[in-house]
């Protein structure tokens, strides 16, 4: 079978290097040993050392979903699941996700995945708890009366001299 590898991707940012974790490296290394025994040296999913067509990937996913007794999914759902996992489990930021996916802009990532960051506000509040150390002053050198725009009929809207304690004006 003849084939040509395209030296480009859909967008320029699609040409990227993706860092992977040690567990995945170990699994791929073991898989590579199996493939080499079968004569496959250039592709991670191949029967005969030629590129696998999209339909074959979908067939593989369908076959193993049926064997596992789980719902069938499209291959692109694996990409979405990966993003969902990174956001929900590790709260990875939008810029890192965007670069990992090869999006030309974080705006594209947000268009499809913004809903996954919805719980982030609560996480921020949790992280802030206990992080602010406030020691109140023992005494004050100002006479703070709350809203400094206190209306006092004798002094106008913004008084130029301090009001007596507990006299907020009328």
N, C-alpha and C positions, 0 to 999 in steps of 0.2 A: 504494500500500500504506500503510495507516495503522498507526502504531505509537506506543507510549508508552514513554518512557524512565523507568525506575524511579529514584527519587531516593535509593535506598538500596542497600546491599550485604548479603551474608549476615550479616556482623557489623559493628559500628560501626567497628572497626579496619580494615575493608576499604576505607573511604573514606580514601584516602591519595594523596600525591603521590610518585611514584617518580622519582628522579634517574636519568638515562641518560647514557651516555658520548658523547663528541664524534663518534665514528664512526657510532653509531646515529642521532644527530641528523642527520648529513649524509645518510645513507641514507633516513631518513624524510622529509627535506626534498625530496630528489629524487623520492621516491614521491608526495609531496603534489603536486608539479608535474604529474606524469603523471595523477593522479586529477582534478585541477582541469580539465585539458584534456578529460576525459570527463564533466565536470559534477558530480563528487563533491566536496563541500566539508566534510562533517561526520564522515566515518568513514574509518578507515585501511584497512578491508577492506569494500568495497562496490562493486556494479556500477551502482547507480542512486540513490545518496545516501540509502539506507535501511539500517538495521542488517542485518548478515549473520546468518543463523540458525546455530546450532551445527553442524548437519549440513553446511552449506556449507563451514565451516571444515575439518571432517573430510574432506570430499571434496577440498578443495584440497590438504591434506597428503597424502592418499592418491595423488592424481594426480602430485604432484611427487616423492613417494617412488618411485613406479613409474618415472618418467622418469629419476631419478637412479640407479635400481637399488639402492636401500637399503631396509631393512625398513620396513614401515608402522608408524606409532605413533599413539597417541591424542593429541589436542591437549594434554591435561593433562601429557603426558610432556615437552613443551617447558618447562613450569614446573619440573618435577623436574630436567631437564637443566641449566637455568639455575642452580638451587640447587647442584647437584653441581659445576658449573663454578666458581661463586663460592667454594665451600669448598675444593675440590681444588687450584685454581690460585692462589687468593689468600688462603686460610685466613681468610675472613671470619667474624667472630664470630656466635654464635647470636642475639644481640639484633638486630644489623643485618639478618640474614636474616629473622628473625621480623617485623620492621617492614616489610621489603620485600615479604613475602608477604601482609601484612595479617592475620597471626595475632594473636589477642587476648592471647596469652601466649607467651613463649619455650618453655614446656612443650609446647605443641602442635608447635612446630617440632622440638624434640628428639624427640618421639614418632615423627616420620616421617624425620628426617634425622640422628639421633645417630650412626648407624653411619658416616657420612661423616667424622666428626672423629676416628676411631680412630687415625690415624697422628700425631695432634697431639703426643702425648707425646714421640715421637722428634724432632719438629721443635723442641720446647721445649729438649730436651737439646742439639741442634745449635746453637741460638741462644745457649745458656748457655756453650758452649765458648769459652774465651778472654775471657769477660766479667768473670770474677772475678779480681781482682788481689790476691794474698795475699803479703805479705812477712812471713816468720816473724821472731819476736823473736830477738835475738842472745843473750839470756839470760832466765831465768825467775826470778821472785821467789816462786814457789810450788813445792812439791814434789808434782807431779801423779803419781799412781801408777795411772792408769787409772780403773777403777771405784772411786769414792770410798766405796762401801759395802764396805770391806775388813774381813773378819773376822779379828781378832787375839785369840787366847784371853786375852791379858792386858789388852786394852783394850776388849773388847766389840765389837759390830757396827760402831759408828761411833766411831772413835778421836778423842779430843779433842786429841791432840798429834801432830805430824808423825812419820811413820815414817822410819827411816834410808833413804838411797838404796838402791834395788834390794831392799828388804825389804818384800814385800807381805803378809807374815804367813802363817800356816798355819791 
